[in-house]
Amino acid sequence: MNKRINFEDTIFILNVRIRMIRDLLQLDTDTAFFLRQTMADLEFINITLDMLTTKFLANFKFLDRETEADNLSDAEWQFTQLLNEISNNNSPFAPSRYPEIVNWIEKFKKDSGKRQKTIEDSYQPASLSVIEPVVSNAELNGLLGSA
């Protein structure tokens, strides 16, 4: 696998896949045709989010770390919303119809919750970070002629 990950593009594709599954939940299809593939897609999204989170945590040199953290957190939120929709008894993949998916959905929710917590704990929002002055007080005094 390529060592350099383009977070923005990867997260975009994951969000497209999440929307695709959400659209499937709205359509009147024979869900038995799509069950196996949907579960494989959910597993793929879960694994990819796990890899992205690991790469994010390992690299503190991102130019815009806060934005990447927000994008990753948003993707996790979208994933969790999808899992909640699937768990709903009104879902075409309702646990009452497909009890075999209950354990998978719970595992994915648990994994997502852990990742969300880890992402939140890994960065300090800009408003809380200590801002270092670009110009020191001595330099400022020298520039203003009040030395």
Secondary structure as UniProt FT lines:
FT   HELIX           7..26
FT   HELIX           31..58
FT   TURN            63..64
FT   HELIX           65..87
FT   TURN            89..90
FT   TURN            92..93
FT   TURN            95..97
FT   HELIX           99..101
FT   HELIX           102..122
FT   TURN            126..128
FT   HELIX           137..144
//
